[in-house]
Amino acid sequence: MKRAAKLSATELGPPEHAIGKRTDDCLRAGLIFGAADAVDGMVRRIKAEWPTREVPRVVATGGLAPLVAKFSTEIEEVHPDLTLQGLRLAAEFLGRGGRAPGGVVT
């Protein structure tokens, strides 16, 4: 690896093609299409093993969720801040001493 070229930082955006003409196009396509295809593959496997007849709903979260979801066939909904909302709810719950709204102990 001593002679490997240093790859420049690439701005992540929607790739135009799977086969790029420049290094940054190839990196972008590999990262975004690869992430979307990895998500789709894992979701299909999980659905195939799901123990009930109800199919799980697939929600993408995180900063790149909207970009990856554009190229995914399995993502049904995008909530970029869902994890942060969950952490806020957990902090509020713990701030009440583990009591649900209305004073009910859970």
C-alpha positions as CSV (number, residue, x, y, z in Angstrom):
1,M,0.0,0.0,0.0
2,K,3.0,2.3,-0.1
3,R,2.2,3.4,-3.6
4,A,-1.6,3.8,-3.2
5,A,-3.0,7.2,-4.3
6,K,-4.5,9.4,-1.6
7,L,-8.2,9.8,-2.3
8,S,-9.6,13.3,-2.0
9,A,-12.6,14.1,0.1
10,T,-15.8,13.7,-1.9
11,E,-19.0,15.6,-1.3
12,L,-21.9,13.1,-0.9
13,G,-24.7,13.8,-3.2
14,P,-26.9,11.7,-5.5
15,P,-24.8,9.8,-8.0
16,E,-25.7,10.2,-11.6
17,H,-24.5,6.7,-12.7
18,A,-23.3,3.5,-11.2
19,I,-20.1,3.7,-13.3
20,G,-18.4,7.0,-12.8
21,K,-16.0,8.8,-15.2
22,R,-14.0,10.4,-12.4
23,T,-12.7,9.1,-9.0
24,D,-15.1,11.2,-7.0
25,D,-18.1,10.0,-9.1
26,C,-17.0,6.4,-8.5
27,L,-16.7,7.0,-4.8
28,R,-20.0,8.7,-4.6
29,A,-21.8,5.9,-6.5
30,G,-20.1,3.2,-4.5
31,L,-21.0,4.8,-1.1
32,I,-24.6,5.7,-1.9
33,F,-25.6,2.8,-4.0
34,G,-23.7,0.4,-1.7
35,A,-25.4,1.8,1.4
36,A,-28.9,1.6,-0.2
37,D,-28.3,-1.9,-1.5
38,A,-26.9,-3.1,1.9
39,V,-30.0,-1.7,3.6
40,D,-32.3,-3.4,1.1
41,G,-30.6,-6.7,1.4
42,M,-30.7,-6.7,5.2
43,V,-34.3,-5.6,5.3
44,R,-35.3,-8.4,2.9
45,R,-33.5,-11.0,5.1
46,I,-35.2,-9.6,8.2
47,K,-38.6,-9.7,6.6
48,A,-38.0,-13.3,5.4
49,E,-37.3,-14.3,9.0
50,W,-39.9,-12.1,10.7
51,P,-41.9,-14.3,13.1
52,T,-45.4,-12.9,12.5
53,R,-47.5,-12.1,9.5
54,E,-47.2,-8.4,10.1
55,V,-44.5,-6.9,8.0
56,P,-42.2,-4.5,9.8
57,R,-42.3,-0.9,8.8
58,V,-38.9,0.4,7.5
59,V,-37.9,3.8,8.7
60,A,-34.6,5.4,7.9
61,T,-33.0,7.8,10.4
62,G,-29.9,9.9,10.5
63,G,-28.3,12.7,8.5
64,L,-27.8,10.7,5.2
65,A,-31.2,8.9,5.5
66,P,-32.9,11.1,2.9
67,L,-30.1,10.6,0.4
68,V,-29.9,6.8,0.8
69,A,-33.7,6.4,0.8
70,K,-33.9,7.8,-2.7
71,F,-32.0,4.7,-4.0
72,S,-33.6,2.1,-1.7
73,T,-36.6,0.0,-2.5
74,E,-37.3,-1.1,1.1
75,I,-37.2,2.2,3.0
76,E,-40.8,3.4,3.4
77,E,-40.3,6.5,5.6
78,V,-37.6,8.9,6.5
79,H,-37.2,10.6,9.9
80,P,-33.7,12.1,10.0
81,D,-34.0,13.1,13.7
82,L,-35.9,10.0,15.1
83,T,-33.0,8.9,17.2
84,L,-32.6,12.3,18.7
85,Q,-36.3,12.5,19.4
86,G,-36.1,9.1,21.2
87,L,-33.1,10.3,23.3
88,R,-35.1,13.5,24.3
89,L,-38.1,11.4,25.4
90,A,-35.8,9.1,27.4
91,A,-34.2,12.1,29.1
92,E,-37.6,13.5,29.9
93,F,-38.7,10.2,31.3
94,L,-35.6,9.8,33.4
95,G,-35.9,13.4,34.6
96,R,-39.3,12.5,36.0
97,G,-37.7,9.7,38.0
98,G,-38.9,7.0,35.7
99,R,-42.5,8.1,35.9
100,A,-44.7,8.3,32.8
101,P,-46.7,11.5,32.2
102,G,-49.5,11.6,34.8
103,G,-47.3,10.1,37.5
104,V,-47.6,6.4,36.6
105,V,-44.5,4.4,37.5
106,T,-43.4,2.2,34.7
